[in-house]
Amino acid sequence: MTRPAGPGPEIRFENVSRRFGPTIALDRIELTIAARSFVALVGESGSGKSTLLRAINRLDAAATEGTVSIASEDVSALSPTALRRRIGYVFQSIGLFPHMTVAENVAIGRRVRGEKLAAERVAALLDQVGLPAAFASRMPGALSGGQQQRVGIARALAIGPEVLLLDEPFAALDPVTRDALGKTVRALHDARGLTTILVTHDMAEALLLADRVIVLAHGRIVADAPPAELAAGRGGAEAEALVAVPREQARRIAALGE
């Protein structure tokens, strides 16, 4: 598969386990994510999806065994600041600062580095996520949930990341907004040549957005395949149970029109 040119690096997990007290959240994960690919992590609650994602940018303080590397660099050997300069992170709760304008929120990652983000650059980032430049002066409280999440994506992109991590970023949004934002993220991934990892409970979303879908259960990878293979029922029992939900919904909707 020909991938777009861009900075996105390979990400590798070698024998990675994570524990929260007696609970094993990740169990000896072996996984290589190709440079500039778009990968979706799916599975039931508690399967280890978000834990696997946060192992990349070291957001959990839980004990970790094994090695996570970005472009062959062990993330544990990098300072948190250096590591997170390479990674854009978007999460469900959005986390905009309510006392800052949209422009200030977008620029916050650069500001903590001692850098300024020009107004023209803020406007360009807002345009990339589908927001007018006039939104730069607005406060987050004046925006809809979908608009706030678009600002969150612009903020993640403002640091010029190599990797984009998305942890259930659309879960609280209505279906129309969710679909539109998913298409926006996929387009930005393609345009920038990022390595993108999306955590989602929605198998249909994973199948439609990702190049590769990884299914987790009880901290282990139980399926790993392109969307077409999973949609065709060739991913095993756990994956098929997840695929069966949107497939059955589509069948029932089609039946309504008959």
MIDOSE-1310 file (N, C-alpha, C; in nm, 2 decimals, decimal comma, always signed):
residues 258
mtrp	+0,08/-0,12/+0,00/+0,00/+0,00/+0,00/+0,09/+0,13/+0,00; +0,06/+0,21/-0,09/+0,14/+0,34/-0,10/+0,09/+0,44/+0,01; +0,17/+0,49/+0,09/+0,13/+0,58/+0,20/+0,17/+0,72/+0,16; +0,10/+0,82/+0,21/+0,13/+0,96/+0,18/+0,26/+1,00/+0,24
agpg	+0,33/+1,09/+0,18/+0,46/+1,14/+0,23/+0,42/+1,22/+0,36; +0,51/+1,21/+0,46/+0,48/+1,28/+0,58/+0,57/+1,24/+0,69; +0,56/+1,29/+0,81/+0,66/+1,27/+0,92/+0,62/+1,14/+1,00; +0,50/+1,08/+0,98/+0,45/+0,98/+1,07/+0,55/+0,86/+1,08
peir	+0,59/+0,83/+1,21/+0,69/+0,72/+1,23/+0,62/+0,59/+1,25; +0,70/+0,48/+1,25/+0,66/+0,35/+1,29/+0,65/+0,35/+1,45; +0,55/+0,28/+1,50/+0,54/+0,26/+1,65/+0,54/+0,11/+1,67; +0,62/+0,07/+1,77/+0,63/-0,07/+1,80/+0,61/-0,10/+1,95
fenv	+0,54/-0,20/+1,98/+0,52/-0,25/+2,11/+0,58/-0,39/+2,12; +0,68/-0,41/+2,21/+0,75/-0,53/+2,23/+0,73/-0,59/+2,37; +0,65/-0,70/+2,37/+0,62/-0,77/+2,50/+0,57/-0,67/+2,61; +0,48/-0,58/+2,57/+0,43/-0,48/+2,66/+0,32/-0,53/+2,75
srrf	+0,34/-0,52/+2,88/+0,23/-0,55/+2,98/+0,22/-0,43/+3,07; +0,09/-0,40/+3,12/+0,07/-0,29/+3,21/-0,02/-0,34/+3,32; +0,01/-0,31/+3,44/-0,07/-0,35/+3,56/-0,11/-0,23/+3,64; -0,24/-0,24/+3,69/-0,29/-0,14/+3,78/-0,32/-0,22/+3,91
gpti	-0,22/-0,22/+4,00/-0,24/-0,30/+4,11/-0,24/-0,45/+4,07; -0,33/-0,53/+4,11/-0,34/-0,67/+4,07/-0,40/-0,69/+3,93; -0,45/-0,58/+3,87/-0,52/-0,59/+3,74/-0,42/-0,58/+3,63; -0,42/-0,68/+3,54/-0,34/-0,68/+3,42/-0,42/-0,61/+3,31
aldr	-0,38/-0,49/+3,27/-0,46/-0,42/+3,17/-0,41/-0,45/+3,03; -0,28/-0,48/+3,01/-0,22/-0,52/+2,89/-0,13/-0,64/+2,91; -0,15/-0,74/+2,83/-0,08/-0,87/+2,86/+0,01/-0,91/+2,74; +0,13/-0,87/+2,75/+0,24/-0,92/+2,66/+0,20/-0,88/+2,51
ielt	+0,18/-0,75/+2,49/+0,14/-0,71/+2,36/+0,26/-0,70/+2,27; +0,25/-0,76/+2,15/+0,35/-0,75/+2,04/+0,28/-0,69/+1,92; +0,32/-0,57/+1,88/+0,25/-0,50/+1,78/+0,34/-0,40/+1,71; +0,33/-0,40/+1,58/+0,40/-0,29/+1,50/+0,30/-0,22/+1,42
iaar	+0,30/-0,09/+1,43/+0,21/+0,00/+1,36/+0,29/+0,07/+1,25; +0,26/+0,05/+1,13/+0,34/+0,10/+1,02/+0,34/+0,25/+1,01; +0,45/+0,31/+0,97/+0,46/+0,46/+0,95/+0,35/+0,51/+0,86; +0,29/+0,62/+0,91/+0,18/+0,69/+0,83/+0,06/+0,61/+0,81
sfva	+0,03/+0,51/+0,89/-0,09/+0,43/+0,88/-0,20/+0,49/+0,97; -0,32/+0,45/+0,95/-0,44/+0,49/+1,03/-0,49/+0,36/+1,09; -0,47/+0,34/+1,22/-0,51/+0,22/+1,29/-0,62/+0,25/+1,39; -0,72/+0,16/+1,40/-0,83/+0,18/+1,50/-0,81/+0,06/+1,60
lvge	-0,83/+0,10/+1,73/-0,83/+0,00/+1,84/-0,97/-0,01/+1,88; -1,03/-0,13/+1,88/-1,17/-0,15/+1,92/-1,17/-0,26/+2,02; -1,28/-0,27/+2,10/-1,30/-0,37/+2,20/-1,40/-0,32/+2,30; -1,45/-0,41/+2,38/-1,54/-0,38/+2,49/-1,47/-0,29/+2,59
sgsg	-1,55/-0,23/+2,68/-1,49/-0,15/+2,79/-1,41/-0,24/+2,88; -1,29/-0,19/+2,91/-1,20/-0,27/+2,99/-1,11/-0,36/+2,91; -1,11/-0,35/+2,78/-1,03/-0,44/+2,70/-0,89/-0,40/+2,69; -0,85/-0,28/+2,72/-0,72/-0,23/+2,72/-0,69/-0,13/+2,61
kstl	-0,79/-0,09/+2,54/-0,77/+0,01/+2,42/-0,70/+0,14/+2,47; -0,76/+0,21/+2,56/-0,70/+0,34/+2,60/-0,57/+0,32/+2,67; -0,56/+0,21/+2,75/-0,43/+0,18/+2,81/-0,32/+0,17/+2,71; -0,35/+0,09/+2,60/-0,25/+0,08/+2,50/-0,21/+0,21/+2,44
lrai	-0,31/+0,29/+2,41/-0,29/+0,42/+2,35/-0,20/+0,51/+2,44; -0,23/+0,51/+2,57/-0,16/+0,60/+2,66/-0,02/+0,55/+2,70; +0,01/+0,42/+2,66/+0,14/+0,37/+2,68/+0,24/+0,44/+2,58; +0,19/+0,50/+2,47/+0,27/+0,56/+2,38/+0,32/+0,70/+2,43
nrld	+0,23/+0,78/+2,49/+0,27/+0,91/+2,54/+0,29/+0,91/+2,69; +0,29/+0,79/+2,75/+0,33/+0,78/+2,89/+0,24/+0,86/+2,99; +0,11/+0,86/+2,96/+0,01/+0,93/+3,04/-0,03/+0,86/+3,17; +0,00/+0,72/+3,17/-0,04/+0,65/+3,29/+0,09/+0,63/+3,38
aaat	+0,07/+0,63/+3,51/+0,18/+0,60/+3,60/+0,19/+0,46/+3,64; +0,10/+0,37/+3,58/+0,10/+0,23/+3,61/+0,24/+0,16/+3,57; +0,27/+0,05/+3,64/+0,39/-0,02/+3,60/+0,38/-0,08/+3,46; +0,49/-0,06/+3,39/+0,49/-0,11/+3,25/+0,61/-0,20/+3,23
egtv	+0,59/-0,31/+3,16/+0,69/-0,40/+3,12/+0,70/-0,40/+2,97; +0,82/-0,43/+2,92/+0,84/-0,43/+2,78/+0,88/-0,29/+2,72; +0,88/-0,28/+2,59/+0,93/-0,16/+2,53/+0,83/-0,10/+2,43; +0,80/+0,03/+2,44/+0,72/+0,10/+2,34/+0,82/+0,19/+2,27
sias	+0,83/+0,19/+2,14/+0,92/+0,28/+2,07/+0,85/+0,35/+1,95; +0,90/+0,47/+1,93/+0,86/+0,55/+1,81/+0,98/+0,58/+1,73; +0,97/+0,53/+1,60/+1,09/+0,54/+1,51/+1,21/+0,49/+1,58; +1,20/+0,37/+1,64/+1,31/+0,29/+1,71/+1,36/+0,36/+1,83
edvs	+1,30/+0,47/+1,88/+1,34/+0,53/+2,00/+1,25/+0,49/+2,12; +1,31/+0,43/+2,22/+1,23/+0,39/+2,34/+1,17/+0,51/+2,41; +1,04/+0,51/+2,42/+0,97/+0,63/+2,47/+1,01/+0,65/+2,62; +1,05/+0,54/+2,69/+1,08/+0,56/+2,83/+1,22/+0,63/+2,85
alsp	+1,30/+0,64/+2,74/+1,42/+0,71/+2,74/+1,41/+0,85/+2,71; +1,29/+0,90/+2,66/+1,27/+1,03/+2,62/+1,20/+1,11/+2,74; +1,23/+1,24/+2,75/+1,17/+1,32/+2,86/+1,02/+1,33/+2,82; +0,93/+1,34/+2,91/+0,79/+1,36/+2,88/+0,76/+1,48/+2,78
talr	+0,84/+1,59/+2,81/+0,82/+1,71/+2,72/+0,87/+1,68/+2,58; +0,98/+1,62/+2,56/+1,03/+1,58/+2,43/+0,94/+1,49/+2,36; +0,89/+1,39/+2,43/+0,80/+1,29/+2,37/+0,67/+1,35/+2,33; +0,61/+1,44/+2,41/+0,47/+1,49/+2,38/+0,48/+1,60/+2,27
rrig	+0,60/+1,65/+2,25/+0,61/+1,75/+2,13/+0,59/+1,68/+2,00; +0,61/+1,55/+2,00/+0,59/+1,47/+1,88/+0,45/+1,41/+1,86; +0,37/+1,43/+1,96/+0,24/+1,36/+1,97/+0,13/+1,45/+1,99; +0,03/+1,45/+1,90/-0,10/+1,52/+1,92/-0,20/+1,43/+1,99
yvfq	-0,27/+1,48/+2,09/-0,36/+1,39/+2,17/-0,49/+1,45/+2,17; -0,59/+1,38/+2,13/-0,73/+1,43/+2,14/-0,81/+1,33/+2,22; -0,89/+1,37/+2,31/-0,96/+1,28/+2,40/-1,11/+1,32/+2,41; -1,19/+1,24/+2,47/-1,33/+1,25/+2,47/-1,38/+1,38/+2,54
sigl	-1,32/+1,41/+2,65/-1,36/+1,52/+2,73/-1,32/+1,66/+2,68; -1,24/+1,66/+2,57/-1,19/+1,77/+2,50/-1,09/+1,85/+2,58; -1,13/+1,90/+2,70/-1,03/+1,97/+2,79/-0,99/+2,10/+2,75; -1,08/+2,18/+2,68/-1,04/+2,32/+2,65/-1,04/+2,40/+2,78
fphm	-0,96/+2,50/+2,78/-0,95/+2,59/+2,90/-1,07/+2,69/+2,89; -1,16/+2,69/+2,98/-1,28/+2,77/+2,96/-1,26/+2,92/+2,97; -1,15/+2,96/+3,03/-1,12/+3,11/+3,05/-1,03/+3,16/+2,93; -1,00/+3,07/+2,84/-0,91/+3,12/+2,72/-1,00/+3,12/+2,60
tvae	-0,96/+3,21/+2,51/-1,03/+3,21/+2,38/-0,99/+3,08/+2,29; -1,06/+3,06/+2,19/-1,03/+2,95/+2,10/-0,89/+2,96/+2,05; -0,85/+3,08/+2,01/-0,71/+3,10/+1,96/-0,61/+3,07/+2,07; -0,63/+3,11/+2,19/-0,54/+3,08/+2,30/-0,54/+2,93/+2,33
nvai	-0,65/+2,86/+2,32/-0,65/+2,72/+2,34/-0,57/+2,65/+2,23; -0,59/+2,69/+2,10/-0,52/+2,63/+1,99/-0,37/+2,64/+2,01; -0,33/+2,76/+2,06/-0,19/+2,79/+2,07/-0,12/+2,75/+2,20; -0,19/+2,68/+2,29/-0,14/+2,66/+2,42/-0,02/+2,57/+2,42
grrv	-0,02/+2,47/+2,33/+0,10/+2,38/+2,32/+0,22/+2,45/+2,28; +0,21/+2,54/+2,19/+0,33/+2,62/+2,15/+0,37/+2,71/+2,26; +0,27/+2,77/+2,33/+0,30/+2,87/+2,43/+0,39/+2,81/+2,54; +0,35/+2,68/+2,58/+0,43/+2,62/+2,69/+0,57/+2,59/+2,65
rgek	+0,60/+2,59/+2,52/+0,74/+2,58/+2,47/+0,81/+2,71/+2,46; +0,74/+2,82/+2,49/+0,79/+2,95/+2,48/+0,78/+3,01/+2,34; +0,69/+2,95/+2,26/+0,68/+2,99/+2,12/+0,54/+3,06/+2,10; +0,53/+3,14/+2,00/+0,41/+3,21/+1,97/+0,35/+3,15/+1,84
laae	+0,22/+3,15/+1,83/+0,15/+3,10/+1,71/+0,08/+3,22/+1,65; +0,12/+3,25/+1,53/+0,06/+3,37/+1,47/-0,08/+3,36/+1,44; -0,15/+3,47/+1,44/-0,30/+3,47/+1,41/-0,33/+3,40/+1,28; -0,25/+3,42/+1,18/-0,27/+3,36/+1,05/-0,26/+3,21/+1,06
rvaa	-0,17/+3,16/+1,14/-0,15/+3,02/+1,16/-0,27/+2,96/+1,23; -0,32/+3,03/+1,33/-0,44/+2,98/+1,40/-0,56/+2,98/+1,31; -0,58/+3,08/+1,23/-0,69/+3,08/+1,13/-0,67/+2,97/+1,03; -0,55/+2,93/+0,99/-0,53/+2,82/+0,90/-0,57/+2,69/+0,96
lldq	-0,53/+2,67/+1,09/-0,57/+2,55/+1,16/-0,72/+2,54/+1,18; -0,78/+2,65/+1,21/-0,93/+2,64/+1,22/-0,99/+2,60/+1,09; -0,94/+2,66/+0,99/-0,99/+2,63/+0,85/-0,98/+2,48/+0,82; -0,87/+2,42/+0,86/-0,84/+2,28/+0,84/-0,94/+2,19/+0,91
vglp	-0,99/+2,23/+1,02/-1,09/+2,15/+1,10/-1,23/+2,20/+1,07; -1,25/+2,29/+0,97/-1,38/+2,33/+0,93/-1,45/+2,43/+1,01; -1,37/+2,52/+1,07/-1,42/+2,63/+1,15/-1,38/+2,77/+1,09; -1,46/+2,87/+1,09/-1,43/+3,00/+1,04/-1,32/+3,07/+1,12
aafa	-1,24/+3,15/+1,06/-1,14/+3,22/+1,14/-1,20/+3,31/+1,25; -1,32/+3,35/+1,23/-1,38/+3,44/+1,33/-1,40/+3,37/+1,46; -1,40/+3,24/+1,46/-1,41/+3,16/+1,59/-1,29/+3,18/+1,68; -1,18/+3,23/+1,63/-1,06/+3,25/+1,71/-1,09/+3,33/+1,84
srmp	-1,17/+3,43/+1,83/-1,20/+3,52/+1,94/-1,31/+3,47/+2,04; -1,37/+3,36/+2,00/-1,48/+3,31/+2,09/-1,43/+3,23/+2,21; -1,52/+3,22/+2,31/-1,48/+3,14/+2,42/-1,54/+3,00/+2,40; -1,48/+2,90/+2,46/-1,53/+2,76/+2,44/-1,67/+2,74/+2,48
gals	-1,72/+2,81/+2,58/-1,86/+2,80/+2,63/-1,96/+2,84/+2,52; -1,92/+2,92/+2,43/-2,01/+2,96/+2,32/-2,02/+2,87/+2,21; -1,94/+2,75/+2,21/-1,94/+2,66/+2,10/-2,02/+2,53/+2,13; -2,06/+2,47/+2,03/-2,13/+2,34/+2,04/-2,02/+2,23/+2,08
ggqq	-2,07/+2,11/+2,12/-1,97/+2,01/+2,15/-1,89/+1,97/+2,03; -1,95/+1,97/+1,91/-1,87/+1,93/+1,79/-1,77/+2,04/+1,75; -1,81/+2,17/+1,77/-1,72/+2,27/+1,75/-1,60/+2,27/+1,85; -1,63/+2,24/+1,97/-1,52/+2,23/+2,07/-1,43/+2,12/+2,04
qrvg	-1,48/+2,01/+1,99/-1,39/+1,90/+1,95/-1,30/+1,93/+1,83; -1,36/+2,01/+1,74/-1,28/+2,06/+1,63/-1,16/+2,15/+1,68; -1,19/+2,23/+1,78/-1,08/+2,31/+1,84/-0,98/+2,22/+1,90; -1,03/+2,12/+1,97/-0,94/+2,02/+2,03/-0,84/+1,96/+1,93
iara	-0,90/+1,92/+1,81/-0,82/+1,87/+1,70/-0,72/+1,97/+1,65; -0,76/+2,09/+1,63/-0,67/+2,20/+1,59/-0,56/+2,22/+1,69; -0,59/+2,21/+1,82/-0,49/+2,23/+1,92/-0,38/+2,12/+1,91; -0,43/+1,99/+1,89/-0,34/+1,88/+1,87/-0,25/+1,90/+1,75
laig	-0,30/+1,95/+1,64/-0,22/+1,97/+1,52/-0,13/+2,09/+1,53; -0,16/+2,18/+1,62/-0,08/+2,31/+1,62/+0,07/+2,28/+1,66; +0,10/+2,18/+1,73/+0,24/+2,15/+1,77/+0,32/+2,08/+1,66; +0,25/+2,05/+1,54/+0,32/+1,99/+1,43/+0,36/+1,85/+1,46
pevl	+0,26/+1,76/+1,51/+0,30/+1,63/+1,56/+0,33/+1,53/+1,44; +0,40/+1,43/+1,48/+0,43/+1,31/+1,39/+0,32/+1,21/+1,41; +0,27/+1,20/+1,53/+0,17/+1,10/+1,57/+0,05/+1,17/+1,62; -0,07/+1,11/+1,58/-0,20/+1,17/+1,63/-0,27/+1,05/+1,71
llde	-0,30/+1,07/+1,84/-0,37/+0,97/+1,92/-0,51/+1,03/+1,95; -0,61/+0,95/+1,93/-0,75/+0,99/+1,95/-0,81/+0,89/+2,04; -0,85/+0,93/+2,16/-0,91/+0,84/+2,25/-1,06/+0,87/+2,27; -1,14/+0,79/+2,19/-1,29/+0,81/+2,19/-1,32/+0,96/+2,17
pfaa	-1,27/+1,03/+2,07/-1,29/+1,17/+2,06/-1,43/+1,21/+2,02; -1,50/+1,12/+1,96/-1,64/+1,15/+1,90/-1,75/+1,09/+1,99; -1,72/+1,03/+2,10/-1,82/+0,95/+2,17/-1,94/+1,03/+2,22; -1,92/+1,15/+2,26/-2,02/+1,23/+2,32/-2,10/+1,32/+2,21
ldpv	-2,07/+1,30/+2,08/-2,13/+1,38/+1,98/-2,25/+1,31/+1,91; -2,33/+1,39/+1,85/-2,45/+1,33/+1,78/-2,39/+1,26/+1,65; -2,47/+1,17/+1,59/-2,42/+1,09/+1,48/-2,38/+1,17/+1,36; -2,45/+1,28/+1,33/-2,41/+1,36/+1,21/-2,28/+1,43/+1,23
trda	-2,26/+1,49/+1,35/-2,14/+1,56/+1,38/-2,02/+1,46/+1,39; -2,05/+1,34/+1,45/-1,95/+1,24/+1,47/-1,90/+1,19/+1,33; -1,99/+1,17/+1,24/-1,95/+1,13/+1,10/-1,87/+1,23/+1,03; -1,91/+1,36/+1,05/-1,84/+1,47/+0,98/-1,70/+1,48/+1,04
lgkt	-1,68/+1,47/+1,17/-1,55/+1,49/+1,23/-1,46/+1,37/+1,20; -1,52/+1,25/+1,19/-1,44/+1,14/+1,15/-1,38/+1,16/+1,01; -1,46/+1,21/+0,92/-1,41/+1,23/+0,78/-1,30/+1,34/+0,78; -1,32/+1,44/+0,87/-1,22/+1,55/+0,88/-1,09/+1,50/+0,93
vral	-1,09/+1,41/+1,03/-0,97/+1,35/+1,09/-0,90/+1,27/+0,99; -0,98/+1,19/+0,91/-0,91/+1,10/+0,81/-0,85/+1,19/+0,70; -0,91/+1,29/+0,66/-0,86/+1,38/+0,56/-0,73/+1,45/+0,61; -0,73/+1,49/+0,73/-0,61/+1,55/+0,79/-0,49/+1,45/+0,80
hdar	-0,53/+1,33/+0,84/-0,43/+1,22/+0,85/-0,36/+1,20/+0,71; -0,44/+1,19/+0,61/-0,39/+1,17/+0,47/-0,31/+1,29/+0,42; -0,36/+1,41/+0,45/-0,29/+1,53/+0,40/-0,15/+1,55/+0,47; -0,14/+1,52/+0,60/-0,02/+1,54/+0,67/+0,07/+1,42/+0,68
gltt	+0,03/+1,30/+0,64/+0,11/+1,19/+0,65/+0,15/+1,15/+0,79; +0,05/+1,15/+0,88/+0,07/+1,12/+1,02/+0,06/+0,97/+1,04; +0,11/+0,92/+1,16/+0,07/+0,79/+1,21/-0,04/+0,82/+1,31; -0,16/+0,76/+1,28/-0,28/+0,80/+1,36/-0,34/+0,67/+1,42
ilvt	-0,37/+0,68/+1,55/-0,43/+0,57/+1,62/-0,56/+0,62/+1,69; -0,67/+0,55/+1,65/-0,80/+0,59/+1,70/-0,86/+0,48/+1,79; -0,89/+0,52/+1,91/-0,97/+0,43/+2,00/-1,11/+0,46/+1,99; -1,19/+0,35/+1,97/-1,34/+0,37/+1,95/-1,41/+0,24/+1,99
hdma	-1,53/+0,26/+2,04/-1,62/+0,15/+2,07/-1,70/+0,11/+1,95; -1,70/+0,20/+1,85/-1,79/+0,19/+1,73/-1,72/+0,11/+1,62; -1,75/-0,01/+1,60/-1,69/-0,09/+1,49/-1,71/-0,04/+1,35; -1,83/+0,02/+1,33/-1,86/+0,08/+1,20/-1,76/+0,19/+1,17
eall	-1,74/+0,28/+1,27/-1,65/+0,39/+1,26/-1,51/+0,34/+1,23; -1,47/+0,23/+1,30/-1,33/+0,18/+1,28/-1,32/+0,12/+1,14; -1,42/+0,05/+1,09/-1,41/-0,01/+0,96/-1,40/+0,10/+0,85; -1,48/+0,21/+0,87/-1,49/+0,31/+0,76/-1,37/+0,41/+0,76
ladr	-1,30/+0,43/+0,88/-1,20/+0,53/+0,88/-1,06/+0,47/+0,87; -1,04/+0,35/+0,93/-0,90/+0,30/+0,94/-0,85/+0,21/+0,83; -0,72/+0,20/+0,82/-0,65/+0,11/+0,72/-0,64/-0,03/+0,78; -0,65/-0,03/+0,92/-0,62/-0,16/+0,99/-0,70/-0,15/+1,12
vivl	-0,76/-0,26/+1,16/-0,84/-0,26/+1,28/-0,79/-0,37/+1,37; -0,76/-0,33/+1,50/-0,71/-0,42/+1,60/-0,81/-0,43/+1,71; -0,85/-0,56/+1,73/-0,95/-0,58/+1,84/-0,88/-0,64/+1,96; -0,91/-0,58/+2,07/-0,86/-0,62/+2,20/-0,97/-0,68/+2,29
ahgr	-0,92/-0,78/+2,37/-1,01/-0,83/+2,47/-0,92/-0,88/+2,59; -0,96/-0,83/+2,71/-0,88/-0,87/+2,83/-0,73/-0,84/+2,82; -0,70/-0,73/+2,75/-0,56/-0,69/+2,75/-0,48/-0,76/+2,64; -0,55/-0,84/+2,55/-0,47/-0,91/+2,45/-0,53/-0,87/+2,31
ivad	-0,45/-0,88/+2,21/-0,49/-0,86/+2,07/-0,56/-0,99/+2,03; -0,69/-0,99/+1,99/-0,76/-1,11/+1,95/-0,79/-1,10/+1,80; -0,77/-0,99/+1,73/-0,79/-0,98/+1,59/-0,71/-0,86/+1,54; -0,66/-0,87/+1,42/-0,57/-0,77/+1,36/-0,58/-0,78/+1,21
appa	-0,66/-0,70/+1,14/-0,68/-0,72/+1,00/-0,73/-0,59/+0,93; -0,72/-0,58/+0,80/-0,78/-0,47/+0,73/-0,93/-0,48/+0,74; -1,00/-0,36/+0,73/-1,15/-0,36/+0,75/-1,22/-0,46/+0,66; -1,18/-0,47/+0,53/-1,25/-0,56/+0,44/-1,26/-0,71/+0,50
elaa	-1,15/-0,75/+0,56/-1,14/-0,89/+0,61/-1,24/-0,90/+0,73; -1,24/-0,80/+0,81/-1,33/-0,81/+0,93/-1,47/-0,80/+0,89; -1,50/-0,72/+0,79/-1,64/-0,71/+0,74/-1,69/-0,84/+0,67; -1,59/-0,91/+0,62/-1,62/-1,04/+0,56/-1,63/-1,15/+0,65
grgg	-1,61/-1,12/+0,78/-1,63/-1,23/+0,89/-1,50/-1,31/+0,91; -1,39/-1,26/+0,87/-1,26/-1,34/+0,88/-1,17/-1,30/+0,99; -1,23/-1,24/+1,10/-1,15/-1,19/+1,21/-1,16/-1,27/+1,33; -1,24/-1,37/+1,34/-1,25/-1,45/+1,46/-1,37/-1,41/+1,54
aeae	-1,40/-1,49/+1,64/-1,53/-1,47/+1,72/-1,54/-1,33/+1,78; -1,44/-1,28/+1,85/-1,46/-1,15/+1,92/-1,48/-1,04/+1,82; -1,40/-1,04/+1,71/-1,42/-0,94/+1,60/-1,56/-0,95/+1,54; -1,60/-1,07/+1,51/-1,73/-1,09/+1,44/-1,84/-1,05/+1,53
alva	-1,83/-1,06/+1,66/-1,94/-1,01/+1,75/-1,95/-0,86/+1,74; -1,84/-0,79/+1,73/-1,85/-0,64/+1,71/-1,90/-0,60/+1,57; -1,85/-0,67/+1,47/-1,90/-0,64/+1,34/-2,05/-0,67/+1,32; -2,10/-0,77/+1,39/-2,23/-0,81/+1,38/-2,33/-0,70/+1,42
vpre	-2,29/-0,61/+1,51/-2,38/-0,51/+1,55/-2,42/-0,41/+1,44; -2,32/-0,34/+1,37/-2,36/-0,25/+1,26/-2,42/-0,33/+1,14; -2,38/-0,45/+1,12/-2,43/-0,53/+1,01/-2,58/-0,56/+1,04; -2,62/-0,59/+1,16/-2,76/-0,62/+1,19/-2,84/-0,49/+1,19
qarr	-2,78/-0,38/+1,24/-2,85/-0,25/+1,23/-2,88/-0,21/+1,09; -2,78/-0,23/+1,00/-2,80/-0,20/+0,86/-2,91/-0,29/+0,80; -2,91/-0,41/+0,83/-3,02/-0,50/+0,78/-3,16/-0,46/+0,83; -3,17/-0,42/+0,95/-3,30/-0,38/+1,01/-3,35/-0,25/+0,95
iaal	-3,25/-0,15/+0,92/-3,29/-0,03/+0,86/-3,33/-0,05/+0,71; -3,26/-0,14/+0,64/-3,30/-0,18/+0,51/-3,44/-0,24/+0,50; -3,47/-0,32/+0,61/-3,60/-0,39/+0,61/-3,72/-0,29/+0,63; -3,68/-0,17/+0,69/-3,79/-0,07/+0,72/-3,84/-0,01/+0,59
ge	-3,75/-0,01/+0,49/-3,78/+0,05/+0,36/-3,85/-0,05/+0,26; -3,85/-0,17/+0,30/-3,91/-0,27/+0,21/-4,06/-0,28/+0,22
